[in-house]
Amino acid sequence: MADLLLLGLTRSKTKEWVTAHKISLLILVKCYVDTNNDNKHSVDIKAQREFSYSMLKWIQSPDIELKELLPQVEAISEEFFQALQNKLGEIQVSGLSSLVEFFQTLDKLLESNDGEANVHKSSII
């Protein structure tokens, strides 16, 4: 009986913590989707490929400082760089209310357009 109790106690549950790095990545994904949905400013193939590769690397690697992330984003796309800086600046000035509003807009990323959501397993990475 003690072995059964021990098995129950050893199960590990993974918890994800909200970090500045993850918020920055969410802002970049939102910018990417918004840019691709806007017919006037579509992202070129090279930037799409570089963004996808970098996003995979940023998600899988440990969190990096913003001062390391910004030059990497700028090398991919000036538009993504500006969007990230603008949103982070807005969050810094407005505080938690701006962050809450941003999280509420993320639902739109999972809404279906023509039977397929903007963000799905093969849309970005």
N, C-alpha and C positions, 0 to 999 in steps of 0.2 A: 504494500500500500504506500509506503514511503517513496518508492520509486515512481509511482504514478504522480504523486504530489511534486516531486522533483522535476519531472518532465514538464509539468504545467508551469513551473516557475522559470524554467530555462528558455522558454520561447522568447525570442527577442522580437520586439516590434520596432520597426524603423520609424523614426520621427524626423520630419523635415523641419528645419528652422528657416524662417524668413530672414534673409540677409540682404545687405545692400547690393551684393553681387547678383543675387537672384532677381532682385527688383530691377536692376539695370538690364539684365537679360530679357526680362518680360517686356520692358520698354522697347528694347530692340526688336523683339518678335512682333509687337504691336505695330511699330513703325514699318517693319518689313511687309506685314499684311496690308496695312493701310496704303502703302506705296504701290503694291501690286494690284490692289483693288481700284486704284485711281488710274484710269486709262491715259491720262496726260503724262504721268511720271512713272513709267514702268522701270523696274530695275533691269539693267543689262545682264546678259548671261554670265559674264565674268564675275560681276559683283554678286550675283545669286550663288554661284559656285563657291566663291570665297566666303560669303556670309554663312552658307550652310556648313562648310568645313570648320570655320571658326566657332560657330555656335555649338557644334558637336564637341569641339575641344573645350570650350568654356563651360559647358554643362558637365562634362565628365571630369574635369580637373578641379582641384581645390579652388576655393574662392580667391580671386586676385583683387588687388587694390584698384581703385578707380583710376589712379594715375598710370597704371599699367594697361588698363582696359581701353581708355580713351584713345591713345595713339593707334592701337590695333583696329579700333572701329573706324577711325579717321582714314586709315590706309585702305579700308574696304569701300567706304562711301561717305562722302562729306555730308550728304543728306541724313544718313543715320546718325552720324556724329553730332550734327546740330540738333536733331530731334532728342537724342539722349541728353545732351547738355541742357536743352530747354526744359525738358520734363523734370530732370533732377533739380534744376534751379527753381522751378515752380514748387516742387515738393519741399525744398529747403525753405523757401519764403512762406508758403502757405501752411506748411506743417502737415499734420495728420489728415486734415480734411481733404487735401489734394491727393494724398495717397489712397484714401478710401474711395474717392471718386474714380481714380485710375483703376482700382481693383474692380469697381462696378462695371467699367467699360470692357473688362476682359471677357465677360460673358458673350459678347458679340463675336469673339474669335471662334467660339465653338458652335455658333449658330450655322445652320445649313443654308447654303446658297446653291440652288440647282441640285439638291441632293447630296452635296458634299460640303463639310464644314471648312472654314478658312484655315484652321489649324487641325491637322490630322497626322497620322504617323508618317506619311511620306510627303507632306506639304513643304516642309522646310529642311528637314534633315534627312 
